[in-house]
């Protein structure tokens, strides 16, 4: 009845093939997950680095199967390295489009929140807003006319009349501006610019009952100008079903990610920074969180740090767990379960029994009869 306790060689071969397949899967994906480190200044360096945990995994596993159970520690250490770098590669590949669309929704929501918050603070009529924009244009045109068109001619006088009409002031043209561009520019900076700014600020204050009204109304004018444009563009990203190439050069040139970055900069620099300078903590800056990758995080899609940070933040989502389970099965669970069948016991001979060294080396290693 000696043969009844013998394990099936066919099953051993199948389990060894499956186990080696898992190891190769882990090795290859670890190589891909290491590409961003540019080991030894070459993409080929990742093959060499990934080979180290591969040797740990294969050597530790074979030794453990042959009866040296302490070598499971070496195997598990290599498999943990495989798991981490497999996840860092598979996570952005599987969820690239989802991650871009999630950040798109976040930015779209933030754009609308910013707009609503400013609207609630800047309670000005459409007519008042129209007058403010007309004043800005008149100031810009007046500067151009004074400095570059030899002073207060007919066009400059017309711009000044627009400012007087809207604000109810009675500013008179200046006929002694100087004969050179430099002289007129100096006169503009010393007198006309601060005078026009004061007039416009008085106009704003008369319409708004807030401190630093000019900053708020500037923010309102700016966000009103960009909101319709970006809401439309963000909608296009949300409806895009195409795959995302996470090659680093492709990410750097990805039009959707670049658009998110562009909007982030505008919300930070033109809205949050300026409003927060007069009303601290009104808006949160997207790129002011030192604990995470700066927004949009998808600019780092495919990089090791992005996968770990994003995976941690999305740990409660099923699609993140899908990647975790896949890596866990191939890098830990599958080979470990096969180990319980392949490991040496009383019915096996792995090279310690009489005549074992008469077998080929591969039969001794894998415990085949």
C-alpha positions, 0 to 999 in steps of 0.5 A: 500500500506504499504507493497510496500515500504517493503524491501525483507527479502530474499534479506536482508538475501542474502546481509547479508550472502554476507557481513558476507562472506566478513568479514570472508574473511577479517578476515581470510586473515588478520590473515594470513597476520599477521603471520610474526609478530609472535604476542605473540610469537605464530602463534595463536596470529594472530587470536587474533590480527585479531579479533580486526578489525573484531569486529570493522568491524562487530560492526560498520557495524551493528550499521550503518545499524541500523541507527547510521551512525557515526559508519561507521567510525569504520567500515571503519577503520577496513576495511582499516586494513583488506585491508592492511593485506589482500593485504600483504597476497594475493600479494605474493601468487598470484604473487610469481613466477612472482616476482622471475622471474622479479628479475631473469631477472634484475640480468641476465641483470645486469650480462650481463651489468657488463660483457660488461662494464668490457669488454669495459674497459679491452681491452685485447686479448684472448691470453693476458687473457690466459697468465694472468690466467697462471701467476695467476696459476703459482704464486699459485703453486709457493707459495705451492711449496716454503712453503710446499715442502721445497723450490725451487725444480724442480717443483718450478723452473718450475713455476718460468720459466713459469712466466719468459717466459710470462713476459720476466723477468729473476728471479732466484731461491732462494736457501736460503729459510730456513729450516722450513715452518715458515721461508719459509713462512716469506721469501715468504711474505717478498720477493717473493710475492711482487716480483711476484705481481710486475712482474704480475702487470707490465705485466697487465699494458703493456696490459691495458691502465687503472689505477689500471689495476690489479683490472680491469683484476681481475674483468674481469677474475672473471666475465668471469668465472661465467657468463656462469654458472649463465646465464644458471642457471638463464635461468632455473629459467625463464623457471620454471612454478611451483608454489611458496610456500611462507611459510617462511621456504620454502622461506628460502630453495627455491633454486631459491631465494638462487641462486639469493642471491648467485649471488647478493653477488658475483656481489657486493663483487667480482665486484662492491666493488673491482672496485668501490674502484679504480673507484668510482660509476662504478657499483651499489651495489644491497644491498646498497639501504637503502630505500628498502629491500636488493636484492633479495627482494624475500628473504622476499617474504610473509613478510608484508614489502615486500608486501608493498614495492614491491606493491608500486614499481609495482603499474603500473602493471596490476597484482598488480592492480588485487590484489588491486581490489580483496582486495578493493571489499571484504574489502570495496566496496562489504559490502559498496554497500550492506549497502545502501540496508540494512540500516534502512529507513522508511520502516524498523523496527530495534527495535525502532518501537512498538512491535519490542522487540517481535521479536527474537534478530537476526531479530532485528539486521538484520532488518527482519520482 
